[in-house]
Amino acid sequence: MSEIKSITLRRFNAYCYVRIPYLLLSFREIAWFEAFDTKMLGTIVIDDDGEFNYMILARDKRKIFRAWDFGTSYETKEEAEAEMMAAFDKYENDGQTVYEQGDEKKLPQEFLVPQVPDEKLHPYYKILDTRGHEGAKNLINEIIYSFVDVDGNYIKDFQTTGFDGRLWELYLYTYFYSAGFDLNNSYKAPDFLVSYWGNEFAIEAVTVNKSEQFDEPNPSNLKEAFLLSLDYMPIKFGSSLISKLRKRYWEQDHVTGKPLVIAIHDFHQSSTMEQLGSMTWSRNSLIYYLYGIRPSFKTSENGNITLGIMDTKDGISQGFDPIEWHEWKGKKIESGFFNLPDSENISAVLFSNNATLTTFNRMGQLAGLGSPDTKMLRAMDVFNDDPNSITPHRVIKNIQDDDYEEAWGDGLVMYHNMNAKYPVDINCFQGISHVFFDKDRHIVYGYPEPNNVLNSMTIVLIPESGS
């Protein structure tokens, strides 16, 4: 008989994007299984009455794992597991790989099947077929089976010119699912309409992209990165955010009266071994632009930069000065996005620098979807909760270490609009960091997650061929 094996919750989750959040109130999953080379999945649950049940999941016509067989009301976990194993037996040699449920209206979304000639494929899409990236390839493929493509061109965009934007949308979808949101796929715009236990939110995704007319080279050191963060990068963020503000999504019937969030990711520069990609340093620029502030600093005669600090009731904090404009090489925009006309309709801006193939590769590897001989080392700057320090913790971890943890919300930060017409309840967006601006005290404060990764780089190690 083919193997039926116990698996981790992380691996089960990588295949299973079908749970309805509120159903988890009725039972708790306690064990997870994989059968017949991932033909089927299984789980043991305990319900509110203390009874044990099992559920077997199989791929439907769209290749999505869904409930297919179940058993209820067992007195012990061992009894439920034994009955599940007996139920598995009848499917091992039934000749089926698809268990059609009758409500499938579309064929599977085959992400790994190119829809355009090879020369038109995005270079990052091609990376998925290289050694060491099996985790990302397999994980993204599984997630996309359940992703609802309301536009009809999602996969083609992903494979070609829209790679970054579509990856950002997929990252957000995965976070929303893992955080317990219910997704409403009835509308094309904004990108997401989600609810968390009755609290509804509209979310529009946008990216900061490369521009031949207005791009600076990657900084080669932290000083250059800091100087670019003051005006150049706020203008880049502002261009993307203002374009979404002009869409006036809040006037749409299904958005009116709900918090509207713009989710933004910076993809305009990639890292090299010699230079810092913008994803590693641009996040502070967003704070400056959103709240109309600039860090206090002094430049010494030898060119060294010293940041100003201030005493608050909570301890030592970064000092800021109010500003009105950002100007860089002839381009000028007004600072303080949350003070612009109509911006009160934007409840918050959600930011991440973590929606990358590297992240999906790590998460796929952690779930066991990567190559077993691939190793990954991750160097991270992690938020330092010491109020007397303004420097992060520097950490290097092997992701296979027993104490390594990573969640989809790591690195996600929500910047709240102090003028919002419909503020966001932070309790609805758990597992991420939240930042606020006090207009009266003129300070930035927040609620960081313990594993708030500010930026990171991952080194993928694979053995030489034949070794």
Secondary structure, 3 states (H helix, E strand, C coil): CCCEEEECHHHHHHHCCCCCHHHHHCEEEEEEEEECCCCEEEEEEEECCCCEEEEEEEECCCCCEEEEEEEEEECCHHHHHHHHHHHHHHHHCCCCCCCCCCCCCCCCCCCCCCCCCHHHCCHHHHHCCCCCCHHHHHHHHHHHHHCCCCCCCHHHHHHCCCHHHHHHHHHHHHHHHHCCCEEECCCCCCCEEEEECCEEEEEEEEEECCCCCCCCCCCCCHHHHHHHHHCHHHHHHHHHHHHHHCCCHHHCCCCCCCCEEEEEEECCCCCCCCCCCHHHCCHHHHHHHHHCEEECEEECCCCCEEECEEEECCEEEECEEECCEEEECCEEEECCHHHCCCHHHCCEEEEECCCCHHHHHHHHHHCCCCCCCCEEEEEEEECCCCCCCCCCEEEEEECCCCCCCCCCCCCCEEEECCCCCCCCCHHHCCCCEEEEEECCCCEEEEECCCCCEEEEEEEEECCCCCC
